[in-house]
């Protein structure tokens, strides 16, 4: 797959060893990928895969890349975990293509309203809470 245009990147420091945020991240991703709510959009949105995201690359405990597509966009969400002296920095980098007028409209609704930013930051906060609680 050709590289997608950069959209944004968000990071969060997690006070834990690398294994804990990794486990929290993988658990969160797997639960969201198995959520039956996405299945309601499969036909109308032409979701590929049906969950909206699939694991494209996994290098434990440092890299998890998700990819997907639907009628308005092709996208990638790449998580990177970088250990440091004060815990682990968990970053989420989004890249996406929004072809045509429908794609540009979708981008305006999702990226332009900052809804995407809100949900990515919520995911990072959830990973941090779970990882820090596990310690």
C-alpha positions as CSV (number, residue, x, y, z in Angstrom):
1,X,0.0,0.0,0.0
2,X,1.3,3.5,-0.9
3,X,2.0,5.8,2.0
4,X,-1.0,7.9,3.1
5,X,-0.9,11.6,3.8
6,X,-0.2,12.6,7.4
7,X,-3.2,13.8,9.4
8,X,-2.0,14.2,13.0
9,X,-0.1,12.7,15.9
10,X,-0.9,12.6,19.6
11,X,1.2,11.3,22.6
12,X,0.7,10.5,26.2
13,X,3.2,9.6,28.9
14,X,2.4,6.4,30.8
15,X,3.9,5.7,34.2
16,X,4.6,2.0,33.6
17,X,6.9,-0.5,32.1
18,X,6.5,-1.0,28.3
19,X,4.6,-4.3,28.7
20,X,1.7,-2.8,30.6
21,X,0.7,-0.1,28.0
22,X,1.3,-2.6,25.3
23,X,-1.1,-5.1,26.9
24,X,-3.7,-2.3,27.5
25,X,-3.4,-1.0,23.9
26,X,-3.8,-4.5,22.3
27,X,-6.7,-5.2,24.6
28,X,-8.4,-1.9,23.7
29,X,-7.9,-2.5,20.0
30,X,-9.1,-6.0,20.0
31,X,-12.3,-5.1,22.0
32,X,-13.1,-2.3,19.5
33,X,-12.4,-4.5,16.5
34,X,-14.8,-7.1,17.9
35,X,-17.5,-4.5,18.8
36,X,-20.7,-5.5,16.9
37,X,-21.7,-1.8,16.5
38,X,-19.4,-1.4,13.5
39,X,-21.1,-4.3,11.7
40,X,-24.2,-2.0,11.2
41,X,-22.1,0.2,8.8
42,X,-20.4,-2.6,6.8
43,X,-22.7,-2.5,3.7
44,X,-23.5,1.2,3.6
45,X,-20.0,2.4,4.3
46,X,-18.2,-0.5,2.5
47,X,-16.0,-1.1,5.5
48,X,-12.9,-3.1,4.9
49,X,-12.3,-5.0,7.2
50,X,-15.8,-5.2,8.7
51,X,-14.6,-3.9,12.0
52,X,-13.3,-0.7,10.4
53,X,-9.7,-1.5,11.3
54,X,-7.4,-4.5,10.9
55,X,-4.0,-5.1,12.4
56,X,-1.5,-4.5,9.6
57,X,1.7,-4.7,11.7
58,X,2.5,-5.7,15.2
59,X,6.0,-5.6,16.8
60,X,5.6,-6.3,20.5
61,X,5.9,-4.1,22.7
62,X,6.8,-1.1,20.5
63,X,4.6,-0.9,17.3
64,X,1.0,-1.6,16.4
65,X,-0.3,-0.4,13.1
66,X,-4.0,-0.5,12.1
67,X,-5.4,0.0,8.6
68,X,-8.8,0.2,7.1
69,X,-10.9,1.8,4.4
70,X,-14.5,2.7,3.6
71,X,-16.3,4.6,0.9
72,X,-14.9,8.0,2.1
73,X,-11.4,7.3,3.2
74,X,-8.4,5.0,3.4
75,X,-6.6,5.3,6.8
76,X,-3.9,4.1,9.1
77,X,-3.5,4.5,12.8
78,X,0.0,3.7,14.0
79,X,0.8,3.4,17.7
80,X,4.4,3.6,18.8
81,X,5.6,2.9,22.4
82,X,8.9,4.5,23.4
83,X,10.3,3.6,26.8
84,X,12.1,6.3,28.8
85,X,13.4,7.0,32.3
86,X,9.9,8.3,33.4
87,X,7.7,5.7,31.8
88,X,6.6,5.1,28.3
89,X,5.5,7.6,25.6
90,X,2.6,6.1,23.7
91,X,2.0,7.9,20.4
92,X,-0.8,7.6,17.9
93,X,-0.1,8.8,14.3
94,X,-2.9,9.0,11.8
95,X,-2.5,9.0,8.1
96,X,-5.4,9.0,5.7
97,X,-6.6,9.8,2.2
98,X,-10.0,11.3,1.6
99,X,-10.7,11.1,-2.2
100,X,-13.3,13.1,-4.0
101,X,-15.9,15.5,-2.8
102,X,-17.5,13.0,-0.5
103,X,-14.0,12.3,1.0
104,X,-13.3,16.0,1.5
105,X,-16.7,16.5,3.2
106,X,-16.1,13.5,5.5
107,X,-12.6,14.9,6.4
108,X,-14.2,18.2,7.3
109,X,-16.7,16.4,9.5
110,X,-14.3,14.1,11.3
111,X,-11.0,16.0,11.3
112,X,-12.2,19.6,10.9
113,X,-14.5,19.4,13.9
114,X,-11.7,17.8,16.0
115,X,-13.8,14.8,16.7
116,X,-11.0,12.5,15.5
117,X,-8.6,14.3,17.9
118,X,-11.0,13.8,20.8
119,X,-11.4,10.1,20.2
120,X,-7.6,9.4,19.7
121,X,-6.8,11.3,22.9
122,X,-9.6,9.3,24.7
123,X,-7.9,6.1,23.4
124,X,-4.5,7.2,24.7
125,X,-6.1,8.1,28.1
126,X,-7.8,4.8,28.3
127,X,-4.5,3.0,27.6
128,X,-2.7,5.1,30.3
129,X,-5.4,4.4,32.9
130,X,-5.4,0.7,32.3
131,X,-1.6,0.4,32.2
132,X,-1.1,2.5,35.4
133,X,-3.9,0.6,37.2
134,X,-2.3,-2.7,36.3
135,X,0.8,-1.7,38.2
